């Protein structure tokens, strides 16, 4: 709305005050204010109504290079927006979340993680770890951006498959790129403070590839993780009261990595257990991300 000065006659000098003229002035001011609010609302709506798009080839390639790059994530509307009581009033997440991301994380915490013991072939017989798995994974996803992006990716896949929403599949791809970029950044920086969250994120990626039937990619994740664990002091050095060690061992065993290596049946586990290099070399250049 163009800026302009409007002159409003409240009364003529000879008439004195007039309630009718005052009402007309107030009514005019209300109409002008309403028009301004409506225009601002329409401008905001036009920005928010942009359609999400699938990531381009250039964006996907950007996520696979050795240098982490920002990938724009265009968000569809949440299926069922959360009330304020189910969002993050204290800003606990490692980065601010949008309304849709709050919805996706809530879905991950209250739906996805409750299905781990029934739908994951690796975790199906680990019910004694199930509560610890839920609470630990959720806490790490709040504090580590790589696992946070994985959680958002998994929720997108879960919702997309359940409701047949194509835009969620495209969004899941973008979150996966951000997840892998975060792992690369942590490995490159040799940041030991996020070792357990990084290990948990790689385990999650391996389990996700296994769930979708991509055995080759899942094995690649586990082999890279074995090298990373070796440089961080071996399996016994992993945290979460043995949970990470337990899941890694099950992955290696159930996927046949202890019987199909070229050198000997126990090559992978021996390779990991004989580690013990100082924690300052925790990540080194061993991982293949």
C-alpha positions, -999 to 999 in steps of 0.1 A, spaced: 0 0 0 15 33 -11 23 58 16 0 88 16 -13 115 39 -51 115 44 -69 145 57 -101 138 77 -124 166 87 -136 159 122 -159 190 124 -163 224 109 -153 253 132 -189 265 132 -203 230 141 -182 222 172 -179 185 180 -201 161 162 -205 124 172 -215 115 137 -183 129 122 -163 111 149 -179 78 141 -172 83 104 -135 90 112 -132 60 134 -148 38 108 -125 50 81 -94 44 103 -107 8 110 -111 1 73 -76 13 65 -61 -8 93 -81 -39 82 -69 -34 46 -32 -33 58 -36 -65 79 -53 -83 50 -25 -73 26 2 -85 50 -17 -118 55 -20 -124 18 18 -117 12 27 -142 39 3 -168 25 19 -164 -10 53 -172 5 41 -202 25 21 -217 -3 52 -225 -25 50 -261 -36 78 -285 -24 101 -298 -51 122 -330 -54 159 -324 -50 177 -317 -83 206 -338 -95 230 -309 -85 216 -310 -49 220 -347 -46 256 -345 -59 263 -317 -34 255 -341 -6 279 -368 -19 310 -346 -22 336 -345 5 327 -309 14 294 -305 33 271 -280 16 238 -265 26 208 -281 9 176 -261 10 147 -281 25 113 -270 12 86 -282 36 50 -293 29 23 -286 55 21 -310 85 -8 -335 83 -19 -326 119 -2 -295 134 9 -300 170 -4 -280 199 21 -258 217 23 -283 246 38 -309 222 65 -287 207 98 -274 222 90 -244 244 125 -243 259 146 -245 227 163 -278 236 170 -289 200 204 -285 185 188 -262 159 154 -245 157 127 -266 142 99 -255 119 62 -264 125 65 -294 102 98 -306 117 82 -305 152 54 -327 138 79 -350 121 100 -354 153 69 -360 174 59 -387 150 94 -402 153 94 -402 191 58 -414 196 53 -437 166 85 -448 148 105 -456 179 77 -477 194 79 -500 163 116 -508 166 112 -541 184 84 -554 161 95 -543 127 133 -542 127 149 -577 121 180 -567 140 162 -554 170 134 -578 171 149 -600 199 164 -571 219 133 -562 239 154 -558 270 171 -529 253 140 -514 238 132 -487 264 169 -477 265 169 -476 227 139 -452 226 151 -428 253 187 -427 242 180 -423 205 155 -395 211 179 -377 235 208 -379 210 186 -368 181 177 -337 201 214 -328 207 232 -341 175 221 -326 141 231 -358 121 207 -380 141 181 -353 141 181 -352 103 180 -390 103 149 -390 126 132 -364 103 141 -385 73 127 -417 88 95 -399 97 91 -386 62 95 -421 48 71 -436 73 44 -409 67 49 -410 29 46 -448 28 15 -448 51 -4 -419 34 11 -421 -1 24 -385 0 50 -381 -27 63 -348 -14 74 -365 18 96 -390 -1 114 -360 -18 118 -343 16 132 -376 31 160 -376 4 169 -340 13 172 -349 50 193 -380 42 217 -357 24 219 -334 54 224 -364 77 254 -377 57 268 -342 54 267 -339 92 286 -373 96 312 -361 71 317 -329 91 321 -347 124 345 -372 109 365 -345 92 367 -324 124 377 -355 145 351 -343 171 352 -369 198 324 -352 218 299 -366 193 314 -401 189 284 -420 203 258 -400 184 277 -404 152 280 -442 158 242 -442 165 235 -423 133 255 -447 112 238 -477 128 205 -460 120 215 -456 84 226 -492 82 193 -504 97 173 -482 73 191 -496 43 185 -531 56 148 -523 61 145 -512 24 164 -543 12 196 -525 2 220 -551 18 251 -539 0 247 -503 13 240 -515 48 271 -536 48 292 -507 36 279 -486 66 288 -514 90 323 -519 76 329 -481 77 317 -481 113 340 -510 122 370 -489 111 357 -459 130 352 -479 162 387 -493 159 402 -458 159 381 -449 189 394 -476 212 374 -507 202 339 -519 209 344 -517 247 348 -480 245 313 -474 231 288 -458 255 251 -462 263 258 -491 287 267 -515 260 237 -508 237 258 -496 208 282 -525 211 253 -549 212 235 -535 181 268 -534 162 276 -570 170 241 -581 159 244 -562 127 278 -577 119 266 -613 127 231 -612 112 243 -596 80 270 -623 75 300 -600 79 316 -625 103 316 -654 79 319 -639 44 350 -617 47 379 -628 25 406 -634 51 389 -653 81 355 -658 96 361 -634 125 380 -607 107 356 -579 113 352 -584 150 389 -591 156 397 -559 136 375 -539 159 384 -556 192 422 -552 187 418 -514 184 427 -490 213 443 -460 197 441 -428 218 408 -410 217 424 -380 200 425 -402 169 390 -413 173 378 -406 138 410 -402 118 406 -410 81 392 -445 86 356 -439 77 346 -439 41 319 -411 44 
